Amino acid sequence: MQTSHSGTILSLYRMGRLIRRVEEILKDEYAQQQMRCPMHFCIGQEAGPAALAPLLQAEDYVVSHYRSHGYYLAKGAPLQAMICEFYGKASGANGGTAGSMELAHEDSRFFSGAIVGGPLAIAMGIAFALKYRNEAAIAVAVIGDGSLDEGVSYEALNLAALHGVPLLVICENNLYAAHTPAEKRTLSRSLIERAKPFGLPAVQLDGTDIAKLHSELRELVTEMRSSLSGPRFVEIETYRYCGHVGPEDDNWLGYRSVEEITAWRRRDPIVKARADARSCGIPEPVLLDLDEEIEREITAAIEKAKNDSFTRYDWSLDQVWSGTYAPVVGNFGSGSVGEFDSRQAETRLKPY
Amino acid sequence: MHETMTRESPATSATTVLSFGEAINAALRQAMELDDSVFVYGIGADGGSGIFGSTTGLVDHFGPRRVFDTPIAEQALTAMALGAAVAGLRPVLVHQRFDFMLYAADPIANWIAPWRFISGGRAKVPLTLRVIVGKGWGQGPQHSKSLHTWFAHVPGLQVVMPASPADAKGLLLSSIFSDDPTLFIEGRALYAMREAVPDQPFFIKLGEALTRRSGEDITIATFGSMIPAALQAADQLSEDGIGAEVIDLRCLMPLDSKTVIDSVRKTRRLVAIEPGWRMYGAAAEIIASVVEVLGPKLRSAPRRVTWPHAYVGASPALEEKFYPTSTDVVAACRIAMDRTSAIS
């Protein structure tokens, strides 16, 4: 019988392993050129989403950067719909309109996008709405260190603090904005020191230890929910093993060293999570069964995605506007048109 | 102002004479009374001047939760509107000048406009961006631009440009309660103009033009702050026995080209007027949509009346010449009416 602790450890391992294997299998499948959208794999960066997953509730919102697959799964959005989306199928999470870069699942309250800086400001607006309606939920903005090069990030941090909204900013620091290292971008070396002046409590956490990260985030999220204490900023130190975009290794660009990659791989979060599961008494056969189950789930989802129908072009063109109004306009009059006297003078402005 | 606007009226057809700014204020007040999810924010939204009177008194009535001032942070404020709309609110954000809103081009064009498409038609984005176009008293190149066509060009946005107080109220109420994102563009020059405005909330379907004056000889199609000049021109032309039909498009997106085409089918002459720049403008779009259907049937080549393709200088001498007036509209109509302009 599992203790509550070992149950948590197992669920953290499961999510971390699921994200890792989804990405690895998709990376291999990508070569078949059936998924024809740019894809930013998060292999190496699984700790953030895996640690956060058990803390997220259905009422919460997550708005993520484009390296989003892990956070999509962490929010409880369906794996099948994500993979169908990558294959451009009508059964996809976005109806087959978005691919990977703008992956979203409306019902799961998960959104993402490919323009750096946007998710933080949008999540701030969602958090504002949650506070406005006095809801207990939180909004999570997932950004990267590169996002903090954008001016809008500071506008959003300022507004979040000013309005005291329930916004959790997860800033994944993987050391590179695409291929550009921090030292080419800024003299400012600390990300958390950039959030603090606006009034956000900010902490830097290790993104190689899922269990530790989970307990640190749990304390923080619990406090956010109970005390309505306003926005928080969390930097997660993490590292991307694969290239910035696509399945290929991009180390030939020479922007990072083999030694650096090797050093991070030695601190692999999934290896650590598996070891943690073993050391808290979960037997190897249980983990092997779980691994097998994950493989079957992913393989079946890919198989279904390949066989589903593409989104219809004509249908896609009709998704731009709703053309609908709130029901309240049904009670409105039609508004008789008055006699507008066109001979009136224009506004005479004052000098201010 | 408050007395007239809060006056109870038992009959739905009752009206009160309001200025353009007061009509916007009345629309905001009614929208907020009808629906707690409507809130109004922007630089100076709760301030003494109340954004040219358009938000005056709202904070006293609804409190700082629903009406509040902001830092000068157009980009995040606009993205905030999207977030609030995604979570089910109906935000109204005010940008005091079109020029200032350009900081928000990213949230508008990259996030707000495609949001519903990206959701596969599942999402609703009920937000309204009010934006004011300055004119006069030396507003100059950074306070006077009207970039309506930039945003009408982006699929997913509704672009509304009201011309009179009654329309301002009805169109703003309809924008706020629309489930699609709307750019609501107000000509500062119109703010002092007055009209009898229905007291009760009323609905104008976005994308339906209004024929403000009927005529048989020539169609004048325009919108927003050029409507008064167009109507004045029609008055002058009627003195010469020329019947001008004045169509107020009300919205650039959706664009009711059908109403213009139906009118030109009758008059077979068209002058399109735009309160904005000439090149790649709305007047060109209106003319193209008519010519595509009625080209060979036109009696004369369609004409445009627009701002010059230049900036308005911050001097009364330059401003006076820059903005077209009814005289320019009359001149364009006379050319279109002249037999020598006839298409052979």
Interface residues (C-beta under 8 A of the other chain):
Chain A: Y61 V63 G92 A93 N94 G95 G96 T97 A98 E102 A104 E106 D107 F111 G113 I115 G117 G118 A121 I122 A123 M124 G125 I126 A127 F128 A129 L130 Y132 R133 A139 G151 V152 E155 A156 N158 L159 L162 T311 S316 D318 Q319 V320 W321 S322 G323 T324 Y325 A326 V328 V329 N331 F332 G333 S334 G335 S336 V337 G338 E339 F340 D341 S342 R343 Q344 A345 E346 T347 R348 L349 K350 P351
Chain B: T12 S13 T15 L34 D35 F39 R65 T70 P71 A73 Q75 A76 L77 A79 M80 A81 L82 G83 A84 A85 V86 A87 G88 L89 R90 P91 D106 P107 N110 W111 P114 R116 F117 I118 S119 G120 G121 R122 A123 K124 P126 G134 K135 G136 W137 G138 Q139 P155 G156 Q158 A163 S164 P165 A166 D167 K169 G170 L173 S174 F177 S178 D179 D180 R188 A189 L190 Y191 A192 M193 R194 E195 A196 V197 P198 Q200 P201 F202 F203 I204 L210 R212 S225 I227 P228 A229 A230 L231 Q232 D235 P254
